[in-house]
Amino acid sequence: MPTFLVTHVTKSGRKREFTLMADNPSTARRDLRRRGILPTTLVRKESGPVSQKPPWYAMDLSTLLEGGITVRDKALFASKLSALVDAGVPILRSLDLMKNQQRSPAFKRALTAMAQDVNQGGSLGNAMRRWPKIFDNLCIAMVEAGEAGGVLDETLKRLATLLEETSKLQNQIKGAMGYPITVLVVAISVFLAMTIFLIPTFSGIFEQLGADLPLFTQMMVDFSGFLRSWKALVLVGLLVLVGMWFMAFYRTANGRRQVDGLLLKTPLFGDLQTKSATAQFCRTMSSLSRAGVPILQALEIVRDTTSNTIFGDALASSRVEVSEGIPLSIALSMKKVFPEMAISMLAIGEETGEMDAMLSKVADFYEDEVSTTVKAMTAMLEPAMIVLVGAIVASVLVAMYLPMFSVFEHIH
């Protein structure tokens, strides 16, 4: 069967290559689409280039409908595989058992192909590397380190714990940011519904009674008329265009860097992002170091898993300096991105030769800090959101009831 060399770009902008066996280029492209991979080049080893990057509309519809693989899914995979390996079940048999229990079609296809690769004599790490949309560099590196050291079960346990902690941290951040957004959307929806449907009804009644509308009520009536006119549709269209432009801008390297930098300067949320990024860095770096992954490779992996570009740039720059012999703590301190306490603890870990244990303690500390910050933010935002919703509803009610005083005067 012919072998093809596939080149693609990851979400973090890194160029990756791997080999793929397929009957022909069409079969190879179909296989890649099912994996969620858009190749920049597809080269048959005994011939020249076959195809270039396909257009966006060429993505397989099944890939879009199946959805992505969550961190929780990967944590369950690592935990189950660790238990099976620890029980003495062969890797091939373990993959078959997990495949039959897997509900995600994409994950099931990946496990089926991985079992075939392992059956042909390949390692589990190489089999996982062929599915970058399922397994990131962190999972692959830890599995490969576990295979090389003969401690795959222990490494998988660490990986499962790491992914579970990461999932927990992400859920805390989403909860902190999701609550005010949800309440704000509900409040605006209620305000618009009352303005569009209630105010015109009361306005007609007041006109029949001959009441003079107060300035605030007249402003709300005019605003209601605007919302029910074609001008409102134009405004919505402009807002949609602005949103699309922002999304396109954020997808660029410079755009994401600027937005991430502004987020770090935002009150409350900026501090929360700094603490969560520090916790994620320390936890991931500790797990990779304990698994025996070289520090330069570990820094590259941590950079790819960092959600904020500012922290990713700091890690990328520090990686270059570490390769020149500069200690990691000194390299990171010069970037002035991570908290000083985390840098100091890292320096102590380097001096004592227990960097992984020290980073684990720092990760525990900042994960607790994230949890405390989220609770404090929720406690602060709850009354603020209640006041906001009350003010929005009250403004509509006041606009409807103010003209009643004028009606009462005409009656007397």
N, C-alpha and C positions, 0 to 999 in steps of 0.2 A: 504494500500500500504506500502511495507517495507521502512524503513528509513535507510540510509547509512551515516556514518560519513566519510567525505572527508578531507584528509590532503594534503596540497600542499605547495610549496615554491614559494614566489613571486620573481620578478626580482631583488629586493634588498636583497634577501637572507633570508627574514623573513618567519617563519613557520606559516601557517594559517589553521584553521579548520572551517568547517561548515557542516550542515546536508543537505541531498538531498533525496528526495522521488522518487523512481523508482520501476518498476515492478521486475527487476532482475539486477544483476551486469552488464550484457552486455548493457542494456538500460541506466544504470547509467554512464558507461564509454562513451557511444555515446553522452549522454547529456553533459558530461564534455568536450569532444573533441570539440563539437560545441561552447562551451564557451571559448575555447582556454586554458583549464586548463589541465595540466598533473599531476595527483595525485601521491603522494608518497605512500599513503595507501588508500584503499577503504574498509571500515569496515561496515558490516551489524550489526546493534546494537544488534540483538538477536543471532548473531553468531560470528565467528572469522574473521580473515582477509580474504578478498576475492582476492585481487590482489595487486601487487606491481607496482612501476612506470613503465609504458610501454616504449618501446624503442622509439627513436626519430622518426623513420619512421612510427610509429603508429598514428601520428597526422592526423587528418581529413584534406583531401585536400581542402575542402571548407574553412577551417580556414586560410589556406595559401593564397588562392586566394582572399579572401574578404579584406585582409589588416587590419591594425590596426585602432583604434579609435583615432583621433587627439584631442588635447586640445581644438581646435576650435569647434569640434563636441560636446564635453561636455559642453562648454560654451553656445552653442545654446540650448542644452537640459535644462540647468539650467535657462536660460533666458525665454524660452517659458513656462516652468513649473511654474516659479515664476509669470508670467503674468496671467496664468490660475488660479492659486491658489488665487492670489490677486483679481481676478474677481469673486471668489466664486464658481468656478467649482470644484467638488469633485476630489480627487486624482485619483480614478479609472477611471473616465470619462476623466480626463486630460491625463492619460497614454494611453488610447485608441485613443484619438485624435492625440497625438504625434506619436503613432505607425503607424497610417495610413499615416502620412507625412514623415516618416523616409525612407531614401533611402538605408542606409547601412543595409545589411541582418543581420549582427551580432547584431547591435544596435536594429533592429526590433525584433529579437528573444528575446533579453534581456527585452525590454519593454513589450512584450507579456507575458513572464514569470513573470515579476514584477507585472503586472496587476492581474495575477492569484493569486499570493501570497497576494497582498493587498486585493483582493476579499475574500480570506480565513481568513482575520482578521489580517494579519501580517502588520508590519509597513513598511514604504517606505525605511527606512534605512536598515532594515534586508533584504528586497527584493533586494536592490542594492548590499548588501554584498555578495550575491550569484554569482555576476558577476564581479570578480576582474579584468578581462581583459578589462572590459568596464569602471568601476568606481574604482578609486584608494581610498586609505584610507582618503585622503583629502576630497573628495566629500562625502564619507559616513559619516565621522565625523561631517561635517557641517550640513548635512541633519538631522542626529540624534539629534544634538544639537538644531536645529530649531524645530524639532518635540517635543522634551522635553520641550522647552520653549514656545511653542505655537506661534512661529514667523517664521514659515516655509517659508512664502513668502519673508520676509526680508532677511532671511539667504540665500535663493536661489539667491536673487539679489546680495548679497555680493559675493557668490560663482561664479556667472556669471561674475561679474566685475573682480574678482581675476583671473579666467581662461582666460579672454580676455587679461588682462595685461600680464599674463604668456605667452600666445601665441604671443603677440606682441614682448615681450622680446626675445623669442626663434627665431622669424623671423629675428630680428635685428642681432642676433649672427650668424645665418645661412647665412644671407646676407653678413656679414663682412668676414666670412671664405669662403663662396662659390665663391665670385668674383675672388680672386686671383687663387683659384684652377681651376676654369673654364678657365680663361685666360691661365694659365700654361698648361693645357691639350690641349687646342687648339694650342698653340704655339709649343708644342712638336709634335703634330700630323702633323702640317704643315712642320716642320723640317724633320720628318721622311719621309713624302711623297715626298718632294723635294730631299732628299738624296737617296731614293730608286729608284725613277723613272727618275728624271732629270739628276742627276750627271752621271749615266752610259751612257746616250745618248750623252752628251757633251764629255765624256771621249773617246768614240769611234770616234767621229769626230776629236778630237785633235790627236789621234793616227794615223789616216789616213793622216792628214796634216803633221805628223812628228814633232810635237811640243813637247818640253820638259816640263813635268809637274812640276810646282813649288812644294816645300815641302808641303805647306798647301793644295794645290789641291790634291796631291798624298795621303795625310792623309785622306782627305774626300773621295777619290775614294776607298781607302782600307776599310774605315769605311762603305761605301755603299756596298762593297762586303761582309763584315761581316754580315750586316743586311739581305742580300739575301741568306745567307748560313744556313746550319743546326745548326751552332753554336748559331745563334740568337734564334732559337727555344729552345735550351737548356737553354740559359740565361733567356728567358721568363718563362720557366718552373720553374727554380730556384727562380725567383722573385715571382711567384705564390705560391710556397711552403713557402717562407719567409712570404708572406702576410697571408697565412693560419695559420702559426705558430704564427704570431703576434696577429691575431684575437683570437686564442685559448688562448694565454697568457693573453690577455686583459680581457677575460671572467673570469679568476681567480681573487680571491679577492686581492692577493698580486700583481698580474700583473696590474690590474686596478689602484691600489693605487700608484704604481710606475709611471705609465704613467700619471695619473692625477697630481701627484706631479711635474713631468717634465713640463707639460703643464702650470702650474701656474708660473714656472720660465722662461717661454718663453717670450721674449720681445714683447710688444704690446698685444699679445693674452693672456698672463698670467694676465695682468692688467685688460683686458676686462672680463676674466672669473671671477676674484675676484669681480669686480663690479656687474656683473650679478648675481652671487651666493648670494651676500649680498642683492641685491634688491629682489631676490626671497625669501630669508629667511625672510626679514622684512615684505614683503607684505603678505606672507602666515601666518606668526606668528601673524600679526596684525588681519587678518581676522578670524583666529581660536580663538584668545583671545576675539575678539568682539562677536563672536558667542557663547561664553561661554564654549568652550572646555578646560578642565583642562590642565595646563601648561605641565605636564609630557606627556600626550597623544599628545599634540600639538607638542612637541619637537620630539616625535617619528614619527609623520606624516611628519614633515618638513624634518627630516633626510631621510625618504623614498623617498621624492620628490626631494631631492637635486641631481643634475646630477654629481657633482664632489665628489669623494670618500673622499678627504681630508677634505672637509667641513662636509660631513656626519659623519666621525669619530669624528670630533670636537664636533658636536651636540650630538652624542651618549655618549661621555665622559662627556659632560656638563650636560646631562640629569641625569646621575648617581649622580653628585655633587649637582644638584638642589634637587634631592630626599633626600639628606642629609642635606638640609637647607641652602645651599650656594646660594646667588642671581645669577640669570642667567648672568648678566653683568660681574660679577667677574669670574664666571666659563668660560665664553667665552674669557675673556681677557687673561686668563692663557694659552689658546691654541694658541694665536698669529696667528690666521688665518683671522679673520674678521678685517676690518679697524678700527683704533682707534676712528674715529669720530662716527661710528655706535655704538660701545660699549659705548661711552660717552653718546650718546643720549638715548640708552637703559637704562643706569643707571639713567638718569634723569626721564625717564618714570616710572621706578620702584619706585623712591622716591616720585613722585607726584601721583602715583596710576593711571596714564594714559598711560600705556605701549602701548596699542593698537594704540592710536592716535599718539604717538611719533614714533612708528615703521612705521606707515603709511607715516609720513613725511619723514623719512629716506628712505623708499622705493621710494617715489617720487624723492628724490634727486639723488639716485643712478640709477634710471631708466633714468633720464635726463643725468647723467654721461655716461651711456652706449650709449645712442643716440649720444652724443657729441663725444665719443671715436670712435664709428663706422664711423661717418662722417669724422673725422680726419684721420682714417686709410684708408678710401676709397680715400680721397684726396691725401694721400701719396702713396698709392699702384697704383693708376691709371697711373701716369707718369712712375713709376717703371716698371709696366707691359708693357707699350708701348715701353719703351727702351729695355726690354727683348725680346719682339717679334721682334722688329727691328733688334736687334743684331743677333737673330737666323736666320732670313731671310737674313740679310746682309752677314752672314758667308757663306751661300750656294752660294749666287750670286758672292761674291768675289772669291770663289773657282772655279767657272765656268768661270769668266772673266780674271783671272790672266794669264792663258795660252795664251790668245789672244795676249799679248805683244810679246811672243816668236814667234807666227805665223807671226806677222807683221815684225819681224826682218828677218825671212826667206824669206819673200816676197821681202824686200829691198835688 
